[in-house]
Every structure is written in C-alpha cells, then in structure tokens.
C-alpha cells in the first residue's frame, strides 16, 4: 500500500474508500430516528409539552458541547491494541443501541400518572444517547486523516458517504412514512417507535461493522502524523487557541454549520408534513415521490462535485454548487408565495382521482426543487472530508496530529446547528397555535404557509449565504492543499531519519520543498 515518500500521498484501497464512510451512514440512522422524531415522540407518545421536548433537544446539544472536546482529546491520546478509532466506533454503537431501546420501547410503559418519571427518563436516556453518538460520529471526521490524503481520493468520500447515508438515513426516511400508514403501525404512535427502533439499530450495527473493516488496516501508528505513534497531549483548555490559530477550520465551521442547518430544517418531518399534507393535502402521495426525485437529481451533482473537487479543489466545488442551490430556491420561494388554499392551479399535486395530475405550478416546483435539492444534498456533507484538510493544515502549522480534536471541534458546530433545527421548528409551530407537532391528521392552520416558507426556504437560503461568505477567505484551495501535503511528507521523512520535530518544522518550509 500506500505511503509514497516522494509525493507525500497515503492512498486508500478501493474497498477502504467504500466501506469506511458507512460509519456516517450508521450514525445517520439515528440522525433520522432521534433528531427527526425525538420531539414528536415526547409530545405525541409521552405527553410531554411540545416546547419542552423541542428545546430539550438543543439543551442536550449544549451538553454535547462538553462531551465533544473531551472525547476528541481522549481519541488523540488513544493508541492501544485495537487502534485509535475502532474502539470508539464499537463503544458508540453499543451505547446508542441500548439507550434508544430504553427510550423508545420501554419508556412509554411508565404510567401517565408518573409523568415526572417520563420527563426524567426522556432527558436522561437522551443524554446517554448523545455520549454514544459523539463517540461514533467523531471517528467519521477524525479517521479521514489516516484513510487517505490524496486530493483526488478525498472528494470521493462525499459519494461513498452518501451511499452509506442512503443505506442508513434513506432506509429510515423511506420506511418511516410507510409504517405510519393506518394499515401498518399508525401515525407516529407508540407502535411506530417500537417497530422502527429495532430496524434502525440493525441497519446501524451492520454499517458499523463494515466501516470497521474499512478503517482496520489504516488504524495503526505509522499513519499517525509526523511522529508516527507519538501520542499528542493537548488539554481541552487549548481548544480555543487551536480555533484562533487555524483560520481554515473557523471558516469551515461556518460553512459546515450552514449546510447542515439548511438540510436539517428543510428535511424536518414536521416541516414536510405542513408542506405536503397541511398545505397541499397529500403527504402520502407527495413525500416519497419527492424524496426519490431529490435523490435522482442529486446523482449528477455528486458526479459534478467530485469532478470539480479533483480538478479545482473542494472549496471551488462547495461554493459552486451551494450557489446553484441558492439560485434555485429563489424560484421555490416565489412558487410557495403564490400558493393559495383551495386553488387547484396554485397547489402542488402529482396524482389526482383520475391519474396523473400535473399543472404548471407542480412542474415548476419539481424542476426548481429538484435541481436545488440535488445541488445542496450533494454539498451537505462535503465539509466532512474538508475537515481532513484542516487537520493536515494543523499538522503543517503546529506539528501536532490531533484529528480527534479537529473532528470534534467541527462536529460540535454541526450538532449544535442540527439540534437547533428542532427548537426552531417547535417554536414556529407554537407561534401559530399548535399544541403539538403536526402529524398527518393535523388540519391546516392560518399562518402555516408562512412558517413553511420561512423554514423550507428562507432559513436554508440564509445558511447558504453564510456558507458562500465563509468560503471566500478559506485558503485551502487545491494548490494550497498539495503544498501542505508535500511539506508534511518531507518533515515526516526527516523525523523518521533522526531529525527532531522542532528542527524539521523550522527548516522544511514551502519554499524549501518547492526548490528541492
């Protein structure tokens, strides 16, 4: 395999590129099962106040703000018999599986007369799940630094990550609405959660096992930074200084947060129910076709993003296709502003009583939404492989190999933003008078169209604008990344030959590598 001293490239084998990103798919199962439905579960099944259930999700992510840096630092100090990353994947998977079973399957059996205990278990089990989620998600970002540093391979992570997400998140998004039909479990009730929980756990565990196989060979000291197996000692208190010094990471946090916020809110199940059922009147007939349509439109964009990333760098690819999404959603916004309740010509419809039912409103919505969704779905996870570039930059800047810290700093923002979406949706529903999050049986409420326009279009567009702004000053373009890789490789070779790390950092610079 793989390490090439003359180029500084550590290349992954094809099966490793395919299998390791499935770790993100394994955790994305819970992204749907927990983050999309936890507030609905608390409100509809346990009878917990909607505002409490929604705000609690964000409160737990503040707790996650504490666990993230601790686990990141612990990962960077780990270098045991089973490697640096694999133990965290296994432990995280076990914690999540056990906590979700207890939360979704067992908690509803607590009598309603003991509501205080329902509140306690709801918060406590969710907190335990957060710890497991942090364990496993941290590896997705951190281990990329050892999987490959080839600028032509790293963009491929986005494609294989999407395949993994479809195998995880896609399964849950596809089965969820089907199981919510009356002939199956019912409308997101206790039976629905009891059925979907073991399905989700089974899918997640299978994907985790495959991801462990993918990272197995690379999870060893010879791929760890400039000094091989040297364990970094970075205090949690040093995180602020790292963020201050690593300018690319700062900007990537904003971009990653923007992309995740757009995806989290626009695909929130409550928002889609308000759009497809409460406004358009046909959730069962619209949700799945539009989800499939979005994936179909995303395929060419995934190919385009990889091609652009390999030629011009990941920065150029991210900005180009986020801009496409932004422009298309201006059109989606205009279409939703034209919606009029009870007017068939201004209502989105695919199938009618007599078969296919398409009007100009529907055709325009499909085209603009399809292209826009395809572009932003293809870019939503693109910042993840870019974290590896920031980790390499940190090694270049300070000589430290701390992928755990770099990954958890980024995921901290990612998680805070994604959890904020549940609170935003909950508060918006409360503002128009809803006492619980909408389900398919919820009638249209005045002002619901405004909520949908803001949540489905306006907030994602603001997030994309922030992404475009942050990328303007992001220095790790294609050429800069290649230079950093070459310098790191030269320094690593020098340290392996007996030179001190301090001397290598001082003497081997951009200029010396370019003139060598």
KOLVORO-914747 format. One record per residue (C-alpha): residue number from 1; x, y, z. Coordinates in pm, whole numbers. Example, Ala and Ser with C-alpha at 12.3 -4.5 7.8 and 13.67 -1.06 7.14 Angstrom:
<atoms>
<num=1, xx=1230, yy=-450, zz=780>
<num=2, xx=1367, yy=-106, zz=714>
</atoms>
This chain:
<atoms>
<num=1, xx=0, yy=0, zz=0>
<num=2, xx=32, yy=317, zz=21>
<num=3, xx=265, yy=570, zz=169>
<num=4, xx=469, yy=731, zz=-108>
<num=5, xx=755, yy=944, zz=31>
<num=6, xx=820, yy=1121, zz=-296>
<num=7, xx=470, yy=1263, zz=-318>
<num=8, xx=356, yy=1251, zz=43>
<num=9, xx=44, yy=1061, zz=-59>
<num=10, xx=-114, yy=798, zz=159>
<num=11, xx=-368, yy=634, zz=-69>
<num=12, xx=-658, yy=414, zz=39>
<num=13, xx=-756, yy=91, zz=-130>
<num=14, xx=-1091, yy=97, zz=-314>
<num=15, xx=-1270, yy=-116, zz=-56>
<num=16, xx=-1148, yy=115, zz=222>
<num=17, xx=-1285, yy=421, zz=42>
<num=18, xx=-1618, yy=245, zz=2>
<num=19, xx=-1656, yy=90, zz=347>
<num=20, xx=-1528, yy=346, zz=597>
<num=21, xx=-1777, yy=623, zz=504>
<num=22, xx=-2052, yy=379, zz=605>
<num=23, xx=-1970, yy=488, zz=962>
<num=24, xx=-2150, yy=811, zz=884>
<num=25, xx=-2441, yy=611, zz=747>
<num=26, xx=-2450, yy=413, zz=1072>
<num=27, xx=-2490, yy=729, zz=1279>
<num=28, xx=-2724, yy=892, zz=1029>
<num=29, xx=-2974, yy=615, zz=1106>
<num=30, xx=-3004, yy=777, zz=1447>
<num=31, xx=-2998, yy=1123, zz=1291>
<num=32, xx=-3339, yy=1034, zz=1149>
<num=33, xx=-3462, yy=811, zz=1431>
<num=34, xx=-3369, yy=1055, zz=1707>
<num=35, xx=-3324, yy=1409, zz=1579>
<num=36, xx=-3617, yy=1394, zz=1337>
<num=37, xx=-3861, yy=1220, zz=1571>
<num=38, xx=-3750, yy=1276, zz=1931>
<num=39, xx=-3969, yy=1584, zz=1979>
<num=40, xx=-4266, yy=1408, zz=1815>
<num=41, xx=-4211, yy=1108, zz=2043>
<num=42, xx=-4201, yy=1323, zz=2355>
<num=43, xx=-4508, yy=1519, zz=2254>
<num=44, xx=-4731, yy=1255, zz=2091>
<num=45, xx=-4633, yy=937, zz=2282>
<num=46, xx=-4518, yy=1051, zz=2627>
<num=47, xx=-4742, yy=1358, zz=2650>
<num=48, xx=-4452, yy=1593, zz=2724>
<num=49, xx=-4504, yy=1962, zz=2647>
<num=50, xx=-4408, yy=2044, zz=2286>
<num=51, xx=-4192, yy=2342, zz=2385>
<num=52, xx=-4004, yy=2137, zz=2645>
<num=53, xx=-3947, yy=1849, zz=2402>
<num=54, xx=-3818, yy=2081, zz=2128>
<num=55, xx=-3598, yy=2300, zz=2346>
<num=56, xx=-3459, yy=1994, zz=2527>
<num=57, xx=-3300, yy=1876, zz=2203>
<num=58, xx=-3098, yy=2196, zz=2183>
<num=59, xx=-3022, yy=2178, zz=2555>
<num=60, xx=-2879, yy=1831, zz=2508>
<num=61, xx=-2653, yy=1957, zz=2232>
<num=62, xx=-2515, yy=2210, zz=2480>
<num=63, xx=-2433, yy=1905, zz=2689>
<num=64, xx=-2276, yy=1764, zz=2374>
<num=65, xx=-2058, yy=2077, zz=2367>
<num=66, xx=-1895, yy=1941, zz=2682>
<num=67, xx=-1861, yy=1580, zz=2569>
<num=68, xx=-1726, yy=1661, zz=2222>
<num=69, xx=-1389, yy=1813, zz=2321>
<num=70, xx=-1339, yy=1558, zz=2598>
<num=71, xx=-1390, yy=1264, zz=2363>
<num=72, xx=-1181, yy=1431, zz=2091>
<num=73, xx=-889, yy=1476, zz=2329>
<num=74, xx=-931, yy=1119, zz=2455>
<num=75, xx=-920, yy=988, zz=2098>
<num=76, xx=-597, yy=1172, zz=2022>
<num=77, xx=-436, yy=1018, zz=2331>
<num=78, xx=-554, yy=668, zz=2241>
<num=79, xx=-317, yy=427, zz=2069>
<num=80, xx=-390, yy=83, zz=2205>
<num=81, xx=-402, yy=-273, zz=2087>
<num=82, xx=-717, yy=-210, zz=1885>
<num=83, xx=-603, yy=118, zz=1734>
<num=84, xx=-709, yy=478, zz=1779>
<num=85, xx=-1051, yy=480, zz=1615>
<num=86, xx=-1212, yy=134, zz=1621>
<num=87, xx=-1279, yy=127, zz=1999>
<num=88, xx=-1478, yy=450, zz=1974>
<num=89, xx=-1689, yy=310, zz=1690>
<num=90, xx=-1779, yy=-5, zz=1885>
<num=91, xx=-1846, yy=170, zz=2217>
<num=92, xx=-2054, yy=441, zz=2050>
<num=93, xx=-2266, yy=189, zz=1861>
<num=94, xx=-2343, yy=-11, zz=2177>
<num=95, xx=-2433, yy=296, zz=2384>
<num=96, xx=-2670, yy=429, zz=2117>
<num=97, xx=-2846, yy=96, zz=2063>
<num=98, xx=-2912, yy=36, zz=2434>
<num=99, xx=-3022, yy=393, zz=2510>
<num=100, xx=-3263, yy=410, zz=2214>
<num=101, xx=-3429, yy=80, zz=2308>
<num=102, xx=-3479, yy=207, zz=2662>
<num=103, xx=-3609, yy=544, zz=2538>
<num=104, xx=-3844, yy=448, zz=2255>
<num=105, xx=-3953, yy=98, zz=2357>
<num=106, xx=-3953, yy=91, zz=2738>
<num=107, xx=-4025, yy=450, zz=2849>
<num=108, xx=-4386, yy=452, zz=2713>
<num=109, xx=-4473, yy=179, zz=2964>
<num=110, xx=-4420, yy=424, zz=3250>
<num=111, xx=-4775, yy=515, zz=3367>
<num=112, xx=-4904, yy=857, zz=3268>
<num=113, xx=-4972, yy=916, zz=3637>
<num=114, xx=-4591, yy=921, zz=3685>
<num=115, xx=-4531, yy=1197, zz=3434>
<num=116, xx=-4235, yy=1325, zz=3635>
<num=117, xx=-4056, yy=996, zz=3571>
<num=118, xx=-4131, yy=1019, zz=3199>
<num=119, xx=-3964, yy=1361, zz=3193>
<num=120, xx=-3661, yy=1230, zz=3384>
<num=121, xx=-3617, yy=925, zz=3160>
<num=122, xx=-3674, yy=1131, zz=2847>
<num=123, xx=-3390, yy=1368, zz=2936>
<num=124, xx=-3159, yy=1111, zz=3095>
<num=125, xx=-3173, yy=850, zz=2818>
<num=126, xx=-3133, yy=1116, zz=2553>
<num=127, xx=-2820, yy=1239, zz=2737>
<num=128, xx=-2676, yy=886, zz=2735>
<num=129, xx=-2751, yy=855, zz=2364>
<num=130, xx=-2567, yy=1184, zz=2299>
<num=131, xx=-2250, yy=1040, zz=2453>
<num=132, xx=-2264, yy=733, zz=2228>
<num=133, xx=-2340, yy=945, zz=1925>
<num=134, xx=-2036, yy=1163, zz=1996>
<num=135, xx=-1812, yy=856, zz=2029>
<num=136, xx=-1901, yy=725, zz=1685>
<num=137, xx=-1954, yy=1043, zz=1484>
<num=138, xx=-1617, yy=1181, zz=1598>
<num=139, xx=-1445, yy=895, zz=1418>
<num=140, xx=-1608, yy=980, zz=1082>
<num=141, xx=-1425, yy=1311, zz=1068>
<num=142, xx=-1108, yy=1223, zz=1257>
<num=143, xx=-1013, yy=899, zz=1080>
<num=144, xx=-1017, yy=1058, zz=735>
<num=145, xx=-675, yy=1200, zz=818>
<num=146, xx=-532, yy=845, zz=813>
<num=147, xx=-760, yy=693, zz=550>
<num=148, xx=-614, yy=897, zz=262>
<num=149, xx=-453, yy=1235, zz=198>
<num=150, xx=-470, yy=1209, zz=-180>
<num=151, xx=-655, yy=1521, zz=-308>
<num=152, xx=-812, yy=1308, zz=-581>
<num=153, xx=-939, yy=1046, zz=-335>
<num=154, xx=-1071, yy=1267, zz=-57>
<num=155, xx=-1359, yy=1409, zz=-264>
<num=156, xx=-1476, yy=1052, zz=-328>
<num=157, xx=-1566, yy=1035, zz=41>
<num=158, xx=-1869, yy=1252, zz=-33>
<num=159, xx=-2008, yy=999, zz=-280>
<num=160, xx=-1946, yy=693, zz=-66>
<num=161, xx=-2070, yy=883, zz=238>
<num=162, xx=-2395, yy=946, zz=53>
<num=163, xx=-2423, yy=580, zz=-38>
<num=164, xx=-2382, yy=499, zz=331>
<num=165, xx=-2634, yy=764, zz=428>
<num=166, xx=-2886, yy=623, zz=183>
<num=167, xx=-2825, yy=279, zz=332>
<num=168, xx=-2893, yy=429, zz=675>
<num=169, xx=-3081, yy=757, zz=667>
<num=170, xx=-3254, yy=668, zz=339>
<num=171, xx=-3391, yy=341, zz=476>
<num=172, xx=-3539, yy=519, zz=777>
<num=173, xx=-3681, yy=804, zz=567>
<num=174, xx=-3835, yy=556, zz=326>
<num=175, xx=-3980, yy=314, zz=581>
<num=176, xx=-4091, yy=578, zz=833>
<num=177, xx=-4386, yy=722, zz=637>
<num=178, xx=-4488, yy=376, zz=514>
<num=179, xx=-4504, yy=238, zz=868>
<num=180, xx=-4701, yy=546, zz=976>
<num=181, xx=-4992, yy=446, zz=750>
<num=182, xx=-5309, yy=321, zz=924>
<num=183, xx=-5277, yy=-30, zz=781>
<num=184, xx=-4936, yy=-67, zz=949>
<num=185, xx=-4822, yy=91, zz=1280>
<num=186, xx=-5018, yy=417, zz=1260>
<num=187, xx=-4945, yy=787, zz=1279>
<num=188, xx=-4606, yy=807, zz=1460>
<num=189, xx=-4751, yy=640, zz=1769>
<num=190, xx=-4602, yy=405, zz=2029>
<num=191, xx=-4622, yy=107, zz=1793>
<num=192, xx=-4440, yy=301, zz=1521>
<num=193, xx=-4145, yy=372, zz=1750>
<num=194, xx=-4139, yy=13, zz=1879>
<num=195, xx=-4115, yy=-118, zz=1521>
<num=196, xx=-3872, yy=137, zz=1378>
<num=197, xx=-3626, yy=114, zz=1669>
<num=198, xx=-3500, yy=-243, zz=1609>
<num=199, xx=-3496, yy=-182, zz=1233>
<num=200, xx=-3277, yy=124, zz=1281>
<num=201, xx=-3044, yy=-48, zz=1526>
<num=202, xx=-2998, yy=-347, zz=1292>
<num=203, xx=-2910, yy=-124, zz=997>
<num=204, xx=-2672, yy=87, zz=1207>
<num=205, xx=-2485, yy=-211, zz=1354>
<num=206, xx=-2441, yy=-369, zz=1009>
<num=207, xx=-2299, yy=-45, zz=867>
<num=208, xx=-2070, yy=-3, zz=1170>
<num=209, xx=-1918, yy=-348, zz=1118>
<num=210, xx=-1847, yy=-271, zz=752>
<num=211, xx=-1693, yy=66, zz=845>
<num=212, xx=-1464, yy=-102, zz=1099>
<num=213, xx=-1342, yy=-336, zz=824>
<num=214, xx=-1277, yy=-29, zz=607>
<num=215, xx=-1055, yy=151, zz=859>
<num=216, xx=-889, yy=-158, zz=1012>
<num=217, xx=-563, yy=-152, zz=813>
<num=218, xx=-517, yy=226, zz=845>
<num=219, xx=-581, yy=236, zz=1219>
<num=220, xx=-216, yy=196, zz=1316>
<num=221, xx=67, yy=429, zz=1431>
<num=222, xx=258, yy=456, zz=1101>
<num=223, xx=-27, yy=668, zz=962>
<num=224, xx=-48, yy=899, zz=1267>
<num=225, xx=103, yy=1241, zz=1191>
<num=226, xx=470, yy=1337, zz=1160>
<num=227, xx=595, yy=1136, zz=1456>
<num=228, xx=423, yy=804, zz=1392>
<num=229, xx=277, yy=662, zz=1713>
<num=230, xx=352, yy=967, zz=1928>
<num=231, xx=52, yy=1043, zz=2147>
<num=232, xx=-44, yy=1409, zz=2149>
<num=233, xx=-111, yy=1578, zz=2481>
<num=234, xx=-348, yy=1863, zz=2416>
<num=235, xx=-557, yy=1997, zz=2701>
<num=236, xx=-921, yy=2077, zz=2645>
<num=237, xx=-839, yy=2432, zz=2754>
<num=238, xx=-619, yy=2466, zz=2444>
<num=239, xx=-914, yy=2424, zz=2208>
<num=240, xx=-981, yy=2797, zz=2190>
<num=241, xx=-622, yy=2867, zz=2090>
<num=242, xx=-637, yy=2599, zz=1820>
<num=243, xx=-951, yy=2754, zz=1674>
<num=244, xx=-794, yy=3100, zz=1682>
<num=245, xx=-481, yy=2983, zz=1503>
<num=246, xx=-647, yy=2753, zz=1248>
<num=247, xx=-829, yy=3004, zz=1026>
<num=248, xx=-944, yy=2745, zz=768>
<num=249, xx=-1119, yy=2549, zz=1043>
<num=250, xx=-1303, yy=2861, zz=1156>
<num=251, xx=-1443, yy=2919, zz=811>
<num=252, xx=-1522, yy=2553, zz=758>
<num=253, xx=-1722, yy=2552, zz=1080>
<num=254, xx=-1940, yy=2830, zz=943>
<num=255, xx=-1976, yy=2659, zz=605>
<num=256, xx=-2047, yy=2318, zz=758>
<num=257, xx=-2295, yy=2466, zz=1001>
<num=258, xx=-2470, yy=2648, zz=718>
<num=259, xx=-2501, yy=2337, zz=503>
<num=260, xx=-2624, yy=2122, zz=794>
<num=261, xx=-2875, yy=2384, zz=909>
<num=262, xx=-3022, yy=2401, zz=559>
<num=263, xx=-3056, yy=2023, zz=539>
<num=264, xx=-3182, yy=1978, zz=896>
<num=265, xx=-3464, yy=2230, zz=879>
<num=266, xx=-3574, yy=2178, zz=520>
<num=267, xx=-3599, yy=1799, zz=569>
<num=268, xx=-3751, yy=1809, zz=919>
<num=269, xx=-4052, yy=1576, zz=923>
<num=270, xx=-4279, yy=1842, zz=1079>
<num=271, xx=-4195, yy=2093, zz=805>
<num=272, xx=-4261, yy=1836, zz=533>
<num=273, xx=-4593, yy=1737, zz=691>
<num=274, xx=-4701, yy=2102, zz=696>
<num=275, xx=-4596, yy=2143, zz=332>
<num=276, xx=-4718, yy=1819, zz=173>
<num=277, xx=-5020, yy=1744, zz=394>
<num=278, xx=-5149, yy=2058, zz=563>
<num=279, xx=-5092, yy=2285, zz=261>
<num=280, xx=-5101, yy=2053, zz=-39>
<num=281, xx=-5329, yy=1786, zz=111>
<num=282, xx=-5146, yy=1467, zz=11>
<num=283, xx=-4848, yy=1369, zz=229>
<num=284, xx=-4861, yy=1001, zz=130>
<num=285, xx=-4873, yy=1090, zz=-240>
<num=286, xx=-4605, yy=1359, zz=-232>
<num=287, xx=-4342, yy=1279, zz=33>
<num=288, xx=-4192, yy=961, zz=-107>
<num=289, xx=-4203, yy=1068, zz=-475>
<num=290, xx=-4032, yy=1398, zz=-390>
<num=291, xx=-3773, yy=1224, zz=-173>
<num=292, xx=-3690, yy=985, zz=-458>
<num=293, xx=-3691, yy=1275, zz=-703>
<num=294, xx=-3443, yy=1464, zz=-486>
<num=295, xx=-3207, yy=1167, zz=-481>
<num=296, xx=-3237, yy=1128, zz=-860>
<num=297, xx=-3148, yy=1495, zz=-913>
<num=298, xx=-2861, yy=1460, zz=-664>
<num=299, xx=-2684, yy=1187, zz=-865>
<num=300, xx=-2545, yy=1414, zz=-1141>
<num=301, xx=-2449, yy=1674, zz=-883>
<num=302, xx=-2248, yy=1420, zz=-687>
<num=303, xx=-2057, yy=1337, zz=-1002>
<num=304, xx=-2008, yy=1707, zz=-1078>
<num=305, xx=-1889, yy=1788, zz=-725>
<num=306, xx=-1628, yy=1512, zz=-733>
<num=307, xx=-1504, yy=1615, zz=-1078>
<num=308, xx=-1481, yy=1980, zz=-973>
<num=309, xx=-1310, yy=1888, zz=-643>
<num=310, xx=-1048, yy=1676, zz=-817>
<num=311, xx=-971, yy=1949, zz=-1071>
<num=312, xx=-1001, yy=2269, zz=-868>
<num=313, xx=-1025, yy=2161, zz=-504>
<num=314, xx=-1310, yy=2105, zz=-262>
<num=315, xx=-1350, yy=2475, zz=-187>
<num=316, xx=-1436, yy=2553, zz=-551>
<num=317, xx=-1681, yy=2264, zz=-567>
<num=318, xx=-1863, yy=2358, zz=-247>
<num=319, xx=-1910, yy=2722, zz=-342>
<num=320, xx=-2019, yy=2649, zz=-698>
<num=321, xx=-2300, yy=2407, zz=-612>
<num=322, xx=-2420, yy=2586, zz=-299>
<num=323, xx=-2466, yy=2886, zz=-529>
<num=324, xx=-2675, yy=2669, zz=-763>
<num=325, xx=-2897, yy=2565, zz=-472>
<num=326, xx=-2935, yy=2926, zz=-359>
<num=327, xx=-3048, yy=3044, zz=-704>
<num=328, xx=-3296, yy=2757, zz=-746>
<num=329, xx=-3451, yy=2819, zz=-407>
<num=330, xx=-3525, yy=3177, zz=-502>
<num=331, xx=-3764, yy=3016, zz=-751>
<num=332, xx=-3902, yy=2772, zz=-491>
<num=333, xx=-3965, yy=3066, zz=-259>
<num=334, xx=-4156, yy=3250, zz=-533>
<num=335, xx=-4370, yy=2943, zz=-604>
<num=336, xx=-4462, yy=2893, zz=-237>
<num=337, xx=-4551, yy=3262, zz=-210>
<num=338, xx=-4802, yy=3206, zz=-493>
<num=339, xx=-4974, yy=2914, zz=-314>
<num=340, xx=-5342, yy=2970, zz=-247>
<num=341, xx=-5553, yy=2736, zz=-35>
<num=342, xx=-5832, yy=2573, zz=-236>
<num=343, xx=-5699, yy=2688, zz=-575>
<num=344, xx=-5600, yy=2378, zz=-782>
<num=345, xx=-5388, yy=2588, zz=-1018>
<num=346, xx=-5176, yy=2706, zz=-725>
<num=347, xx=-5146, yy=2373, zz=-545>
<num=348, xx=-4875, yy=2112, zz=-579>
<num=349, xx=-5019, yy=1779, zz=-697>
<num=350, xx=-4879, yy=1472, zz=-873>
<num=351, xx=-5167, yy=1223, zz=-869>
<num=352, xx=-5537, yy=1303, zz=-880>
<num=353, xx=-5856, yy=1096, zz=-877>
<num=354, xx=-5820, yy=1025, zz=-1248>
<num=355, xx=-5448, yy=951, zz=-1252>
<num=356, xx=-5155, yy=1182, zz=-1321>
<num=357, xx=-5237, yy=1539, zz=-1221>
<num=358, xx=-4972, yy=1792, zz=-1323>
<num=359, xx=-5018, yy=2167, zz=-1360>
<num=360, xx=-4767, yy=2445, zz=-1432>
<num=361, xx=-4730, yy=2511, zz=-1058>
<num=362, xx=-4631, yy=2148, zz=-1000>
<num=363, xx=-4391, yy=2131, zz=-1294>
<num=364, xx=-4208, yy=2447, zz=-1185>
<num=365, xx=-4189, yy=2325, zz=-825>
<num=366, xx=-4049, yy=1988, zz=-931>
<num=367, xx=-3783, yy=2141, zz=-1157>
<num=368, xx=-3666, yy=2415, zz=-919>
<num=369, xx=-3686, yy=2200, zz=-607>
<num=370, xx=-3526, yy=1902, zz=-782>
<num=371, xx=-3223, yy=2095, zz=-908>
<num=372, xx=-3189, yy=2295, zz=-586>
<num=373, xx=-3225, yy=1992, zz=-360>
<num=374, xx=-2988, yy=1790, zz=-576>
<num=375, xx=-2723, yy=2062, zz=-552>
<num=376, xx=-2747, yy=2115, zz=-177>
<num=377, xx=-2785, yy=1747, zz=-92>
<num=378, xx=-2463, yy=1682, zz=-285>
<num=379, xx=-2284, yy=1954, zz=-87>
<num=380, xx=-2441, yy=1896, zz=257>
<num=381, xx=-2168, yy=1652, zz=367>
<num=382, xx=-1886, yy=1797, zz=159>
<num=383, xx=-1737, yy=1982, zz=458>
<num=384, xx=-1671, yy=1643, zz=624>
<num=385, xx=-1376, yy=1544, zz=402>
<num=386, xx=-1261, yy=1904, zz=417>
<num=387, xx=-1205, yy=1854, zz=793>
<num=388, xx=-917, yy=1622, zz=699>
<num=389, xx=-757, yy=1909, zz=504>
<num=390, xx=-786, yy=2128, zz=815>
<num=391, xx=-630, yy=1850, zz=1027>
<num=392, xx=-339, yy=1829, zz=781>
<num=393, xx=-309, yy=2208, zz=799>
<num=394, xx=-289, yy=2187, zz=1179>
<num=395, xx=-7, yy=1929, zz=1149>
<num=396, xx=163, yy=2163, zz=900>
<num=397, xx=114, yy=2464, zz=1129>
<num=398, xx=196, yy=2319, zz=1471>
<num=399, xx=339, yy=1972, zz=1410>
<num=400, xx=57, yy=1814, zz=1611>
<num=401, xx=-152, yy=1522, zz=1481>
<num=402, xx=-486, yy=1583, zz=1652>
<num=403, xx=-761, yy=1460, zz=1417>
<num=404, xx=-986, yy=1381, zz=1714>
<num=405, xx=-981, yy=1739, zz=1834>
<num=406, xx=-1022, yy=1877, zz=1482>
<num=407, xx=-1314, yy=1646, zz=1411>
<num=408, xx=-1495, yy=1718, zz=1736>
<num=409, xx=-1446, yy=2094, zz=1704>
<num=410, xx=-1619, yy=2073, zz=1368>
<num=411, xx=-1886, yy=1827, zz=1481>
<num=412, xx=-1962, yy=2048, zz=1781>
<num=413, xx=-2089, yy=2320, zz=1548>
<num=414, xx=-2252, yy=2060, zz=1325>
<num=415, xx=-2451, yy=1912, zz=1614>
<num=416, xx=-2547, yy=2242, zz=1772>
<num=417, xx=-2684, yy=2361, zz=1441>
<num=418, xx=-2872, yy=2041, zz=1361>
<num=419, xx=-3028, yy=2033, zz=1707>
<num=420, xx=-3121, yy=2399, zz=1678>
<num=421, xx=-3345, yy=2300, zz=1389>
<num=422, xx=-3577, yy=2104, zz=1619>
<num=423, xx=-3614, yy=2403, zz=1850>
<num=424, xx=-3677, yy=2641, zz=1561>
<num=425, xx=-3948, yy=2412, zz=1421>
<num=426, xx=-4107, yy=2362, zz=1764>
<num=427, xx=-4116, yy=2733, zz=1843>
<num=428, xx=-4255, yy=2812, zz=1496>
<num=429, xx=-4537, yy=2559, zz=1544>
<num=430, xx=-4617, yy=2701, zz=1886>
<num=431, xx=-4626, yy=3054, zz=1740>
<num=432, xx=-4918, yy=2964, zz=1512>
<num=433, xx=-5114, yy=2800, zz=1793>
<num=434, xx=-5029, yy=2431, zz=1757>
<num=435, xx=-5021, yy=2243, zz=2088>
<num=436, xx=-4822, yy=1952, zz=1947>
<num=437, xx=-4604, yy=1897, zz=1643>
<num=438, xx=-4815, yy=1836, zz=1332>
<num=439, xx=-4898, yy=1487, zz=1212>
<num=440, xx=-5083, yy=1377, zz=900>
<num=441, xx=-5416, yy=1430, zz=1079>
<num=442, xx=-5339, yy=1793, zz=1168>
<num=443, xx=-5559, yy=2038, zz=973>
<num=444, xx=-5423, yy=2349, zz=804>
<num=445, xx=-5381, yy=2637, zz=1048>
<num=446, xx=-5371, yy=3003, zz=938>
<num=447, xx=-5011, yy=3116, zz=914>
<num=448, xx=-4880, yy=2767, zz=847>
<num=449, xx=-4784, yy=2867, zz=491>
<num=450, xx=-4567, yy=3148, zz=630>
<num=451, xx=-4395, yy=2902, zz=867>
<num=452, xx=-4327, yy=2664, zz=577>
<num=453, xx=-4187, yy=2943, zz=358>
<num=454, xx=-3951, yy=3057, zz=634>
<num=455, xx=-3839, yy=2708, zz=739>
<num=456, xx=-3833, yy=2541, zz=399>
<num=457, xx=-3678, yy=2827, zz=201>
<num=458, xx=-3568, yy=3141, zz=384>
<num=459, xx=-3355, yy=2990, zz=663>
<num=460, xx=-3172, yy=2748, zz=427>
<num=461, xx=-3103, yy=3040, zz=191>
<num=462, xx=-2957, yy=3246, zz=476>
<num=463, xx=-2744, yy=2945, zz=573>
<num=464, xx=-2615, yy=2910, zz=217>
<num=465, xx=-2532, yy=3281, zz=204>
<num=466, xx=-2319, yy=3234, zz=518>
<num=467, xx=-2150, yy=2935, zz=356>
<num=468, xx=-2059, yy=3135, zz=46>
<num=469, xx=-1928, yy=3421, zz=258>
<num=470, xx=-1714, yy=3194, zz=477>
<num=471, xx=-1557, yy=3020, zz=177>
<num=472, xx=-1433, yy=3347, zz=27>
<num=473, xx=-1148, yy=3358, zz=279>
<num=474, xx=-1087, yy=2982, zz=301>
<num=475, xx=-724, yy=2937, zz=197>
<num=476, xx=-715, yy=2559, zz=145>
<num=477, xx=-781, yy=2551, zz=-227>
<num=478, xx=-647, yy=2275, zz=-450>
<num=479, xx=-292, yy=2407, zz=-491>
<num=480, xx=-250, yy=2504, zz=-126>
<num=481, xx=-353, yy=2156, zz=-9>
<num=482, xx=-94, yy=1996, zz=-240>
<num=483, xx=180, yy=2219, zz=-98>
<num=484, xx=84, yy=2134, zz=261>
<num=485, xx=87, yy=1762, zz=182>
<num=486, xx=435, yy=1789, zz=31>
<num=487, xx=573, yy=1982, zz=330>
<num=488, xx=420, yy=1737, zz=580>
<num=489, xx=563, yy=1442, zz=388>
<num=490, xx=912, yy=1595, zz=378>
<num=491, xx=902, yy=1669, zz=750>
<num=492, xx=779, yy=1318, zz=832>
<num=493, xx=1061, yy=1165, zz=628>
<num=494, xx=1314, yy=1387, zz=803>
<num=495, xx=1183, yy=1294, zz=1150>
<num=496, xx=1193, yy=926, zz=1058>
<num=497, xx=1558, yy=978, zz=959>
<num=498, xx=1650, yy=1113, zz=1303>
<num=499, xx=1586, yy=1488, zz=1275>
<num=500, xx=1400, yy=1646, zz=1567>
<num=501, xx=1045, yy=1759, zz=1502>
<num=502, xx=1131, yy=2116, zz=1603>
<num=503, xx=1417, yy=2133, zz=1352>
<num=504, xx=1206, yy=1978, zz=1077>
<num=505, xx=931, yy=2233, zz=1139>
<num=506, xx=1181, yy=2520, zz=1120>
<num=507, xx=1390, yy=2407, zz=824>
<num=508, xx=1139, yy=2238, zz=593>
<num=509, xx=909, yy=2505, zz=457>
<num=510, xx=703, yy=2575, zz=147>
<num=511, xx=1000, yy=2735, zz=-23>
<num=512, xx=1244, yy=2456, zz=56>
<num=513, xx=1003, yy=2192, zz=-79>
<num=514, xx=933, yy=2388, zz=-397>
<num=515, xx=1303, yy=2434, zz=-470>
<num=516, xx=1400, yy=2077, zz=-384>
</atoms>
